[in-house]
């Protein structure tokens, strides 16, 4: 299927989807957040309750962002494969 065969409204929606997926796929966590998680992880046996809760939250957050990035990357590739003309806008 060519992007030219797609109705203009659908093409607009696909372009917006591509832009959103690209932002997610390219996003990087703030280095301060990553460093904080590593600092807490390096001494996790000695964390108090609030630090343990923060560490668990940061680990969960990082895992979710990693999964979202992977899913966005796969979705972008599927869009590239399905509508190659969109690749120029990616």
C-alpha positions as CSV (number, residue, x, y, z in Angstrom):
1,X,0.0,0.0,0.0
2,X,1.3,3.5,-0.9
3,X,0.7,6.4,1.4
4,X,-0.7,8.2,-1.6
5,X,-3.5,5.5,-1.6
6,X,-4.5,6.4,1.9
7,X,-7.2,9.0,2.5
8,X,-5.7,12.4,3.5
9,X,-7.3,12.2,7.0
10,X,-5.8,8.8,7.6
11,X,-2.4,10.0,6.3
12,X,-2.6,12.9,8.7
13,X,-3.4,10.5,11.5
14,X,-0.6,8.2,10.6
15,X,1.9,11.1,10.4
16,X,0.8,12.2,13.9
17,X,1.1,8.7,15.2
18,X,4.6,8.4,13.7
19,X,5.6,11.6,15.4
20,X,4.3,10.5,18.8
21,X,5.9,7.0,18.5
22,X,9.2,8.6,17.4
23,X,9.2,10.8,20.5
24,X,8.6,7.8,22.8
25,X,11.2,5.7,20.9
26,X,13.8,8.4,21.1
27,X,13.1,9.6,24.6
28,X,15.9,9.3,27.2
29,X,15.4,9.4,30.9
30,X,16.9,12.4,32.8
31,X,20.4,11.4,33.9
32,X,19.8,12.6,37.4
33,X,16.9,10.1,37.7
34,X,19.0,7.3,36.5
35,X,21.9,8.2,38.8
36,X,19.5,8.4,41.7
37,X,18.2,5.0,41.0
38,X,21.8,3.6,40.7
39,X,22.8,5.3,44.0
40,X,19.9,3.8,45.8
41,X,20.4,0.4,44.2
42,X,24.1,0.3,45.2
43,X,23.0,0.4,48.9
44,X,19.6,-1.2,48.7
45,X,20.2,-3.4,51.7
46,X,20.6,-0.3,53.8
47,X,17.7,1.8,52.6
48,X,15.1,3.1,55.0
49,X,11.4,2.5,54.1
50,X,10.9,5.8,52.1
51,X,14.2,5.2,50.2
52,X,13.1,1.6,49.4
53,X,9.7,2.9,48.2
54,X,11.5,5.5,46.0
55,X,13.9,2.9,44.6
56,X,11.0,0.5,43.8
57,X,9.1,3.3,42.1
58,X,12.2,4.3,40.1
59,X,12.9,0.7,39.0
60,X,9.2,0.2,38.0
61,X,9.3,3.5,36.1
62,X,12.4,2.6,34.2
63,X,11.1,-0.8,33.3
64,X,7.8,0.7,32.0
65,X,9.7,3.4,30.0
66,X,12.0,0.7,28.5
67,X,9.0,-1.4,27.5
68,X,7.3,1.7,26.0
69,X,10.4,2.5,24.0
70,X,10.6,-1.0,22.7
71,X,6.9,-1.1,21.7
72,X,7.2,2.3,20.0
73,X,10.2,1.1,18.0
74,X,8.4,-2.0,16.9
75,X,5.3,-0.1,16.0
76,X,7.4,2.4,13.9
77,X,9.0,-0.4,12.0
78,X,5.6,-2.0,11.3
79,X,4.4,1.3,10.0
80,X,7.5,1.7,7.8
81,X,6.9,-1.8,6.5
82,X,3.1,-1.3,5.9
83,X,3.4,2.2,4.4
84,X,6.9,2.7,3.1
85,X,6.1,6.3,1.9
86,X,5.8,7.3,5.5
87,X,9.4,6.4,6.1
88,X,10.5,9.7,4.5
89,X,8.7,11.6,7.3
90,X,10.2,9.4,10.1
